Amino acid sequence: MRPIIFFLSALYLFVCSPARCDDAASKVSTGPVGDWVEQVEFAELPATRNAALSGGIAMLLEDDQAIIRAGGNDSYARKVFRIVNRTGLESSGRIDISFDPLVDRLVLHWIHIIRDGQVLDRTQITKPYVVGTETEASQGIFRGKATAYYNIIDVRVGDVIDYSLTFETREQVAHDMLYWSFSTRYSSPVGLIHRRVVWPSDSPLQLRNHRTDVSPIVNTASGMTVYEWSIVDPEPVATEESIPDGEYLLPTVEMSSAANWRVIADAFRPYYQLDLTLPERLARDIDDIAKNYPDEGDRMIEAMRYVQDRYRYVSLSLGPGAYVQRRASEVDETGFGDCKDKALLLASILHRLGMKAVVALVNSDGGNQLRSRLPSTGAFDHAVVKATIGDKSYWIDATEFMKGGRASNFVQANFGFGLPLSEGATLEKLPKDDMNTPTRSVVEEYSMPTDQQRYMTLKARSTYERSSADEMRQRLSETGLSSLSDAYLNYYRKVYPRLERTAILFTQDDRDANRIVIEENYSLDAALLEGSDLIEDFPLRADLSPSLPRPFSENRELAVDLGDLRYRRHTVRVTNLKATFGPPEDMDVLRPYFLLKFIFKSSYGELEADWHFRTLMEEVPPAAFSRYVKAVDAANESMTIRYNFGYDQNAETAGQ
């Protein structure tokens, strides 16, 4: 079932041919409300809620209802709100409704303005302006969506806007299934949240609450069961930052007609049968891989690189194209495909190479949360490949490119949980790097000026491995060496102004080992160093980005997202000093969620500072939030140490 969503005001990229716009416009009409809909009354918010209003409107009613139909469903929605100030007038004088012309028919029931107790009907005089909307075209994604814009005539501050409509949706895949979720509280007040679903009694819905205890009223008649929620004036809830991807920001109710994830796999599996006959040229290339690489692991890697590096990413997710992939011959002929296309192509190639392989569905943002969610066809937004060699499984994202490593050390697709489209499948946990060794190690060597060498030199050597090597390889491919060199120079100049580059950036990429080494060389004139305060307050800074999130929250309810596990190391060596320098105090920060270990070595004329930073958990539980914030502050302070490198121990001794 399509999500029931209203749009008040948004910015879109308009992409629409005349024929497509005419077709989309033909799917928009006006008509009466279906007799299955139950009308509810709205009421004003209590005055005590005024201080919590935002956006210039007071939401009085949000009403969403749905019923199963032959080949799909009907979704009714009504929204009622008061415009309380000029900001609300600007955002609420236009109603924007997004829909998919290939599967949706949009029926507007009414647009009313309630002013001074009178109902002003704007339904017939407010004509929709229908345009195509492609918000992700720059990313190569085309969804075929359209938007109907209704500009309401003569809207004023103080007016109550009341409108309703129905989506008649006839999906081409899994059209007899339902999944729906809705929030039971918002960050702004709402007078009444009303939700209602009419569903066959012989197929009870699963319900699951997330941080809420609301429950529906359930009635059964004539073979249909009605689930109904009415939430009056719910207490607004404060939203939180840095929550785990896919986590519900607000208290939420889920419902699903699928009893388990196997039902979802069964719905998609018929559309993802392998192409057993590949195009002739492609088949020759794959047979060459088989001839040149007798080891199955090597064959898998060569096939992965073939698909990743040869075919560009373009997603034509129009109608059934949102679920059904294009065949291998079409992908090979056009030279492009989306995640579904490339995943099926790679799985088919691996099959020809003698390996077991299936397409698997994943969620690119909230995959870790799937284990706590009800099954649904809409739970996934990405497709990968699960390949099997012997008793070992490998998860491959065919949309990536420039990947390094061989079968023993390449970085597998990491999306939390995945659903292989094989018989009897259920959710499987994808493997993750254990992060026992750093993926990025930086060594900075500073040589301070001497009487013979009247400049400071800095040599930095960065080693990127595993996931960090893949990221750097892609960055070099996208931006080029010159851009990276300038970025590195600017990074150091923020700390050491007027630093100069003394050699071009050196890079060395061992793709099979999945290791990239980058060397930088700089110098700073001694007069600039000694003629400023820099020499007396010289900062040595550990670059251990990305930094840890530090959200503000007085009463944290959700976990803090730390992202994927990471391990960084940063070492600084300084020579040609004129004294012995001791270590700073209390630099270690050791917590269950991350650790920062600081190791210091020194002797006369030189020192070495070594930071090891490693996250141990992907999430910090709410109960540990205050301790976590203190640990972040301590870690940030420990990332930089400062010394007076102008201090001359010999000069002080001579003066005694």
Order of alpha helices (4+ residues) and beta strands (2+ residues): alpha-beta-beta-beta-alpha-beta-beta-beta-beta-beta-beta-beta-beta-beta-beta-beta-beta-beta-alpha-alpha-alpha-beta-beta-alpha-beta-alpha-beta-beta-beta-beta-beta-beta-beta-alpha-alpha-beta-beta-beta-alpha-beta-beta-beta-beta-beta-beta-beta-alpha-beta-alpha
